[in-house]
Amino acid sequence: MNVIIAGATGDIGRAIAKALAPGHRLLLTYRDQEKKNELAQDLSNIEDIVFVSIKNLWEDAKVIEKKFDSFNPEIFINAIGAGFYAKVEDTTLEMLDASYETNLKIPFFLTQMAYNIFLKQKKGYVIFVNSISGLEGFPYGTAYSAMKFALRGLAEVMYKEGKRYGIKVTSIFPGIVKTKLIQKMPFCPKEKCLLSPKIIADTIVYLLNLDPTVEVKEIILKNKELLWR
């Protein structure tokens, strides 16, 4: 299958790319050249991989759209996201704007590109790697949770509008994952409590191997060792 992974150079995106590289044709988006080179090295034994830079997304939108279209994707996975943590009274408009850009605006724009292709094809599969913060509000999550909740809303609309066109939509809501994101968190659980990025990748592999008559709308992956309040 032809799979686009947006945010492929992040910790979760990288795990997904490694899990899907054998047996799938991949188009991987990236912003950081150094991280792209590292991922390319990790996947050097895989031949059929296309890398597309989204560093200048708004200026290069038409070029990126053409690359998506010529790739003939069957699956689009959004793994883009970044943490912005502060109490309600300390959250600035600049922080809110930055979270909106990273956690909603860019994911929407890239997903919409793939969605439009799926509409023409009358088939396709969109998978959003969201966050437990898209289901529950947490302290210090003013900017982050708000945008993750919005991302869930986007997935809900795509799920209902896309169904008549043969488009499936699944959202994955992981708890706290062992990524660089935890370095920005005001509190961090012990490492043994953290989910591995591979768990998200394995979940996607599971979804792609399900019988085509089955659909999974949402999956919640909570940290078993944490006390959720």
VMD Tcl script that draws the C-alpha trace (Angstrom):
set ca {
  {0.00 0.00 0.00}
  {1.03 3.61 -0.59}
  {1.27 5.41 2.76}
  {1.90 9.09 3.51}
  {3.24 9.79 7.00}
  {3.12 13.45 8.01}
  {5.59 14.17 10.77}
  {7.74 11.14 9.97}
  {10.89 12.47 11.65}
  {9.33 12.81 15.10}
  {9.72 10.02 17.61}
  {6.28 8.55 16.90}
  {6.43 9.18 13.16}
  {9.83 7.53 12.95}
  {8.53 4.42 14.75}
  {5.58 4.26 12.35}
  {7.85 4.61 9.31}
  {10.11 1.81 10.53}
  {7.14 -0.46 11.20}
  {5.53 0.13 7.80}
  {8.64 0.34 5.61}
  {8.74 -3.40 4.90}
  {5.92 -4.12 2.48}
  {4.67 -0.57 1.94}
  {5.59 2.32 -0.31}
  {6.15 5.41 1.84}
  {6.04 9.17 1.34}
  {7.49 10.85 4.42}
  {7.19 14.55 5.17}
  {9.81 16.41 7.18}
  {10.89 19.89 8.23}
  {14.33 19.34 9.75}
  {17.01 18.24 7.28}
  {19.21 16.64 9.94}
  {16.35 14.53 11.28}
  {15.44 13.58 7.72}
  {18.99 12.39 7.08}
  {18.92 10.30 10.26}
  {15.64 8.66 9.24}
  {16.90 8.06 5.71}
  {19.93 6.31 7.19}
  {17.70 4.16 9.40}
  {15.68 3.16 6.32}
  {18.63 2.88 3.93}
  {17.82 -0.75 3.17}
  {14.36 0.22 1.90}
  {14.26 1.38 -1.71}
  {10.76 2.72 -2.30}
  {10.67 5.79 -0.05}
  {9.92 9.39 -1.04}
  {10.88 12.31 1.22}
  {9.00 15.60 0.89}
  {10.01 18.75 2.74}
  {7.25 20.85 4.31}
  {9.63 23.40 5.81}
  {8.14 26.07 3.54}
  {4.67 24.54 3.52}
  {2.62 27.59 2.60}
  {4.96 28.75 -0.17}
  {5.38 25.22 -1.59}
  {1.80 24.06 -1.09}
  {1.07 23.46 -4.78}
  {4.29 21.51 -5.29}
  {3.60 19.35 -2.22}
  {0.02 18.77 -3.36}
  {1.25 17.52 -6.74}
  {3.71 15.16 -5.05}
  {0.92 13.78 -2.88}
  {-1.32 13.33 -5.91}
  {1.31 11.60 -8.07}
  {2.08 9.24 -5.18}
  {-1.48 7.82 -5.36}
  {-1.82 7.39 -1.58}
  {-4.15 4.85 -0.04}
  {-3.38 5.77 3.58}
  {-2.57 9.07 5.24}
  {-1.18 9.12 8.78}
  {-0.88 12.37 10.72}
  {1.83 12.14 13.37}
  {2.49 15.89 13.62}
  {2.25 17.48 17.05}
  {4.14 19.42 19.70}
  {3.53 20.25 23.34}
  {2.74 23.72 24.68}
  {2.20 23.68 28.44}
  {1.13 26.46 30.79}
  {-1.61 27.23 33.29}
  {-4.66 29.10 32.06}
  {-3.46 32.40 33.52}
  {0.02 32.00 32.06}
  {-0.95 30.97 28.53}
  {-0.12 33.72 26.04}
  {-1.78 34.35 22.70}
  {1.57 33.63 21.06}
  {1.64 30.20 22.70}
  {-1.95 29.54 21.64}
  {-1.14 30.56 18.05}
  {1.93 28.30 17.97}
  {-0.07 25.34 19.27}
  {-2.80 26.03 16.72}
  {-0.26 26.11 13.88}
  {1.47 22.85 14.87}
  {-1.33 20.77 16.33}
  {-4.26 21.76 14.11}
  {-3.59 24.06 11.15}
  {-0.73 22.12 9.54}
  {-2.27 18.69 10.25}
  {-5.56 19.90 8.75}
  {-3.91 21.34 5.65}
  {-1.89 18.20 4.86}
  {-4.75 15.85 5.72}
  {-7.05 17.85 3.47}
  {-4.63 17.32 0.57}
  {-4.82 13.56 1.04}
  {-8.56 13.63 1.72}
  {-9.20 15.37 -1.61}
  {-7.27 12.61 -3.38}
  {-9.30 9.98 -1.53}
  {-12.51 11.71 -2.65}
  {-11.47 11.31 -6.29}
  {-10.41 7.72 -5.73}
  {-13.59 6.89 -3.78}
  {-11.44 5.18 -1.17}
  {-8.75 5.94 1.39}
  {-7.84 5.75 5.05}
  {-6.95 8.65 7.35}
  {-5.30 7.90 10.71}
  {-4.80 10.69 13.23}
  {-2.27 10.18 16.01}
  {-3.93 12.47 18.52}
  {-3.39 12.44 22.31}
  {-5.27 11.57 25.47}
  {-5.31 15.37 25.83}
  {-7.78 15.40 22.95}
  {-10.25 13.56 25.18}
  {-9.50 14.92 28.65}
  {-8.32 18.29 29.84}
  {-5.27 18.24 32.10}
  {-3.55 20.92 34.22}
  {-1.16 23.07 32.15}
  {-2.95 21.92 28.97}
  {-4.67 25.15 27.97}
  {-3.01 25.53 24.56}
  {-2.30 21.85 23.93}
  {-5.60 20.22 24.93}
  {-7.66 22.86 23.14}
  {-6.02 22.05 19.81}
  {-6.07 18.29 20.35}
  {-9.80 18.51 21.11}
  {-10.18 20.46 17.85}
  {-8.24 17.77 15.99}
  {-10.70 15.20 17.29}
  {-13.53 17.39 15.99}
  {-11.89 17.48 12.57}
  {-11.60 13.69 12.58}
  {-15.27 13.39 13.55}
  {-16.36 15.53 10.59}
  {-14.10 13.66 8.17}
  {-15.40 10.35 9.50}
  {-19.02 11.30 8.83}
  {-18.50 13.14 5.54}
  {-16.03 10.64 4.14}
  {-17.98 7.47 4.86}
  {-20.18 7.80 1.77}
  {-17.04 8.06 -0.36}
  {-15.36 4.95 1.01}
  {-13.01 6.91 3.27}
  {-12.23 5.47 6.71}
  {-11.01 7.63 9.59}
  {-9.42 6.46 12.84}
  {-8.08 8.52 15.74}
  {-5.52 7.09 18.15}
  {-5.36 8.70 21.60}
  {-2.13 7.69 23.37}
  {-1.38 8.61 26.95}
  {2.08 9.91 27.82}
  {4.61 8.60 25.32}
  {8.37 8.50 25.68}
  {9.26 11.26 23.22}
  {11.14 14.55 23.38}
  {7.79 16.11 24.25}
  {8.10 15.00 27.87}
  {11.09 17.32 28.34}
  {8.67 20.25 28.02}
  {6.06 18.87 30.41}
  {5.79 20.50 33.85}
  {5.62 17.03 35.38}
  {6.75 13.70 34.03}
  {5.98 10.20 35.30}
  {8.67 7.62 35.81}
  {10.07 6.12 32.63}
  {8.58 2.70 33.37}
  {5.13 4.29 33.15}
  {5.65 5.78 29.69}
  {4.33 4.29 26.48}
  {6.84 3.44 23.77}
  {6.40 5.05 20.32}
  {6.51 1.48 18.99}
  {3.17 0.82 20.69}
  {1.53 3.45 18.48}
  {3.29 1.99 15.44}
  {2.13 -1.52 16.36}
  {-1.42 -0.23 16.76}
  {-1.33 1.18 13.23}
  {0.00 -2.11 11.87}
  {-2.90 -3.82 13.64}
  {-5.41 -1.41 12.07}
  {-4.02 -1.93 8.58}
  {-4.25 -5.70 8.93}
  {-7.89 -5.76 9.97}
  {-10.47 -7.25 7.65}
  {-11.63 -4.48 5.24}
  {-15.22 -4.95 6.44}
  {-14.17 -3.64 9.87}
  {-13.72 -0.03 10.90}
  {-12.26 1.35 14.12}
  {-13.23 4.92 14.85}
  {-11.15 5.59 17.97}
  {-8.53 3.79 20.02}
  {-7.42 4.93 23.49}
  {-4.00 3.79 24.72}
  {-3.64 4.75 28.38}
  {-0.58 4.28 30.58}
  {-1.49 1.30 32.72}
  {0.77 2.28 35.63}
  {-0.56 5.83 35.96}
  {-3.45 6.96 38.13}
  {-5.65 9.01 35.81}
  {-7.67 11.76 37.47}
}
mol new
graphics top color blue
foreach p $ca { graphics top sphere $p radius 0.5 }
foreach p [lrange $ca 0 end-1] q [lrange $ca 1 end] { graphics top cylinder $p $q radius 0.2 }
display resetview
